[in-house]
Amino acid sequence: MPSTMSNIFVAFEMLRPERGDEKIREAIEAFGCSWARINKNVFYLHGDVDAQTVGNKVWNAMNMDDKLVVIDSTKNDARWYNIKPEISQFLISNWHA
């Protein structure tokens, strides 16, 4: 069965940006798919990946006080890490509403 190429957006915020974001960029590059850096804190990936895989690997490159949102616009799926509980609940309540 052929795989579906996904359009993934990765948006992040680092609590201490002075640490640099090399590990995040390296995690993005490691997927081996086409990617572009849209701005300082947003990447776009196009390839045979999904939101959960991208989210887990990028999150592992970040600190626990950072924030991460990964959106697979092809599959209408998203993952988020370390965002406020009320925002998380809002997303859960409204994503497929």
Backbone as CSV, one residue per row, in Angstrom:
resi,resn,N_x,N_y,N_z,CA_x,CA_y,CA_z,C_x,C_y,C_z
1,MET,0.842,-1.180,0.000,0.000,0.000,0.000,0.890,1.247,0.000
2,PRO,0.662,2.198,-0.916,1.495,3.394,-0.957,1.257,4.283,0.259
3,SER,2.315,4.930,0.687,2.191,5.812,1.844,1.699,7.186,1.394
4,THR,1.112,7.895,2.308,0.615,9.234,2.032,1.610,10.253,2.549
5,MET,1.981,11.173,1.701,2.873,12.243,2.119,2.055,13.251,2.930
6,SER,2.592,13.654,4.048,1.876,14.554,4.953,2.449,15.957,4.923
7,ASN,1.604,16.910,5.223,1.996,18.306,5.428,1.944,18.558,6.925
8,ILE,3.117,18.721,7.527,3.235,18.857,8.977,3.793,20.241,9.311
9,PHE,3.166,20.896,10.267,3.673,22.161,10.788,4.119,21.943,12.229
10,VAL,5.292,22.440,12.554,5.867,22.327,13.892,6.093,23.741,14.410
11,ALA,5.396,24.090,15.474,5.539,25.406,16.095,6.008,25.201,17.529
12,PHE,7.004,25.972,17.921,7.558,25.787,19.255,7.910,27.120,19.898
13,GLU,8.018,27.071,21.216,8.464,28.219,21.994,9.445,27.697,23.028
14,MET,10.582,28.334,23.079,11.595,27.941,24.053,11.586,28.947,25.194
15,LEU,11.511,28.445,26.424,11.517,29.334,27.575,12.840,30.099,27.654
16,ARG,13.912,29.411,27.304,15.237,30.047,27.305,15.845,29.960,25.906
17,PRO,15.434,30.855,25.011,15.907,30.775,23.624,17.416,30.964,23.472
18,GLU,18.050,31.512,24.492,19.503,31.706,24.412,20.248,30.370,24.345
19,ARG,19.586,29.274,24.706,20.197,27.945,24.604,20.410,27.546,23.149
20,GLY,19.681,28.175,22.251,19.745,27.809,20.848,18.784,26.682,20.530
21,ASP,18.468,26.560,19.262,17.495,25.555,18.839,18.092,24.526,17.886
22,GLU,19.399,24.326,17.973,20.072,23.385,17.082,19.507,21.970,17.204
23,LYS,19.200,21.533,18.419,18.668,20.178,18.613,17.308,20.021,17.945
24,ILE,16.506,21.066,17.974,15.200,21.013,17.319,15.388,20.906,15.813
25,ARG,16.248,21.739,15.252,16.518,21.693,13.819,17.075,20.330,13.422
26,GLU,17.982,19.794,14.221,18.556,18.476,13.937,17.482,17.387,13.963
27,ALA,16.542,17.485,14.899,15.449,16.511,14.953,14.591,16.604,13.693
28,ILE,14.324,17.812,13.231,13.547,18.021,12.000,14.297,17.416,10.809
29,GLU,15.583,17.704,10.696,16.385,17.196,9.581,16.458,15.671,9.587
30,ALA,16.427,15.058,10.763,16.597,13.610,10.887,15.436,12.823,10.265
31,PHE,14.304,13.456,10.032,13.186,12.741,9.416,13.469,12.414,7.953
32,GLY,14.420,13.120,7.346,14.788,12.837,5.969,13.752,13.239,4.941
33,CYS,12.870,14.139,5.312,11.858,14.597,4.356,12.139,16.051,3.983
34,SER,11.377,16.552,3.036,11.518,17.956,2.646,11.032,18.837,3.789
35,TRP,11.753,19.910,4.043,11.327,20.807,5.108,11.782,22.228,4.810
36,ALA,11.126,23.172,5.445,11.490,24.583,5.352,11.231,25.226,6.699
37,ARG,12.054,26.199,7.005,11.836,26.975,8.225,11.047,28.213,7.825
38,ILE,9.799,28.289,8.263,8.927,29.394,7.872,9.318,30.673,8.599
39,ASN,9.553,30.557,9.880,10.073,31.678,10.658,10.878,31.101,11.817
40,LYS,11.260,31.926,12.757,12.140,31.486,13.840,11.618,30.259,14.588
41,ASN,10.312,30.167,14.775,9.741,29.112,15.615,8.749,28.200,14.898
42,VAL,8.762,28.194,13.565,7.833,27.345,12.817,8.562,26.653,11.666
43,PHE,8.398,25.330,11.608,8.918,24.528,10.506,7.745,23.910,9.753
44,TYR,7.971,23.646,8.472,7.028,22.880,7.652,7.780,21.663,7.147
45,LEU,7.145,20.487,7.253,7.726,19.246,6.751,6.762,18.622,5.755
46,HIS,7.309,18.028,4.710,6.506,17.284,3.737,7.169,15.935,3.549
47,GLY,6.478,14.890,3.972,7.065,13.571,3.841,6.199,12.496,4.450
48,ASP,6.763,11.315,4.528,6.055,10.153,5.058,6.247,10.098,6.573
49,VAL,5.630,11.058,7.263,5.700,11.173,8.722,4.298,11.508,9.237
50,ASP,4.123,11.396,10.545,2.837,11.753,11.137,3.074,12.641,12.358
51,ALA,2.007,13.256,12.824,2.101,14.214,13.928,2.656,13.578,15.194
52,GLN,2.234,12.364,15.495,2.688,11.723,16.722,4.192,11.446,16.678
53,THR,4.683,10.898,15.584,6.112,10.604,15.461,6.935,11.882,15.510
54,VAL,6.514,12.879,14.740,7.240,14.152,14.726,7.214,14.780,16.108
55,GLY,6.045,14.819,16.727,5.921,15.420,18.050,6.814,14.753,19.075
56,ASN,6.796,13.429,19.113,7.610,12.715,20.101,9.098,12.971,19.911
57,LYS,9.559,12.929,18.674,10.998,13.104,18.428,11.453,14.536,18.647
58,VAL,10.645,15.494,18.212,11.021,16.896,18.431,10.955,17.218,19.925
59,TRP,9.916,16.743,20.611,9.796,17.001,22.043,10.996,16.446,22.802
60,ASN,11.508,15.305,22.389,12.695,14.730,23.034,13.926,15.612,22.879
61,ALA,13.928,16.501,21.897,15.043,17.418,21.682,14.869,18.725,22.451
62,MET,13.754,18.861,23.142,13.442,20.105,23.833,13.522,19.920,25.346
63,ASN,13.450,21.025,26.068,13.389,20.983,27.527,11.933,20.941,27.974
64,MET,11.720,20.422,29.165,10.362,20.252,29.683,9.623,21.577,29.895
65,ASP,10.325,22.690,29.931,9.656,23.973,30.119,9.334,24.662,28.786
66,ASP,9.712,24.042,27.659,9.385,24.579,26.342,7.950,24.204,25.983
67,LYS,7.486,24.717,24.848,6.143,24.410,24.360,6.253,23.961,22.903
68,LEU,5.386,23.006,22.524,5.436,22.459,21.176,4.029,22.120,20.700
69,VAL,3.745,22.469,19.446,2.508,22.070,18.780,2.894,21.529,17.409
70,VAL,2.385,20.340,17.080,2.640,19.708,15.791,1.289,19.449,15.136
71,ILE,1.111,19.960,13.917,-0.152,19.823,13.205,0.088,19.116,11.882
72,ASP,-0.628,18.027,11.679,-0.624,17.318,10.403,-1.861,17.788,9.654
73,SER,-1.674,18.727,8.732,-2.829,19.297,8.029,-3.411,18.330,7.001
74,THR,-2.651,17.335,6.600,-3.160,16.346,5.658,-4.179,15.426,6.325
75,LYS,-3.870,15.019,7.547,-4.727,14.071,8.264,-5.603,14.738,9.323
76,ASN,-5.531,16.069,9.413,-6.307,16.817,10.408,-6.047,16.278,11.813
77,ASP,-4.774,16.133,12.128,-4.354,15.589,13.414,-3.371,16.565,14.048
78,ALA,-3.289,16.551,15.367,-2.367,17.444,16.061,-1.912,16.821,17.371
79,ARG,-0.742,17.257,17.791,-0.174,16.884,19.098,0.384,18.159,19.717
80,TRP,0.268,18.261,21.036,0.819,19.424,21.718,1.441,18.988,23.020
81,TYR,2.425,19.759,23.442,3.243,19.403,24.595,3.459,20.648,25.449
82,ASN,3.181,20.500,26.732,3.437,21.532,27.736,2.687,22.836,27.463
83,ILE,1.441,22.713,27.049,0.624,23.921,26.948,-0.343,23.930,28.124
84,LYS,-0.912,25.075,28.416,-1.798,25.205,29.565,-2.955,24.212,29.462
85,PRO,-3.340,23.617,30.596,-4.429,22.633,30.574,-5.721,23.173,29.954
86,GLU,-6.041,24.419,30.209,-7.282,24.967,29.652,-7.198,25.112,28.127
87,ILE,-6.020,25.395,27.609,-5.837,25.468,26.154,-5.913,24.064,25.561
88,SER,-5.288,23.110,26.229,-5.359,21.723,25.778,-6.813,21.258,25.726
89,GLN,-7.573,21.547,26.754,-8.978,21.149,26.779,-9.766,21.842,25.682
90,PHE,-9.476,23.105,25.440,-10.129,23.840,24.350,-9.868,23.158,23.011
91,LEU,-8.615,22.780,22.774,-8.282,22.097,21.518,-9.014,20.761,21.409
92,ILE,-8.994,19.995,22.480,-9.694,18.701,22.480,-11.181,18.892,22.192
93,SER,-11.788,19.891,22.811,-13.228,20.129,22.653,-13.602,20.647,21.270
94,ASN,-12.691,21.368,20.625,-13.047,22.050,19.393,-12.424,21.482,18.114
95,TRP,-11.424,20.635,18.225,-10.682,20.192,17.044,-11.595,19.579,16.000
96,HIS,-12.458,18.666,16.388,-13.341,18.011,15.423,-14.798,18.416,15.588
97,ALA,-15.032,19.530,16.258,-16.413,19.985,16.507,-17.080,20.470,15.231
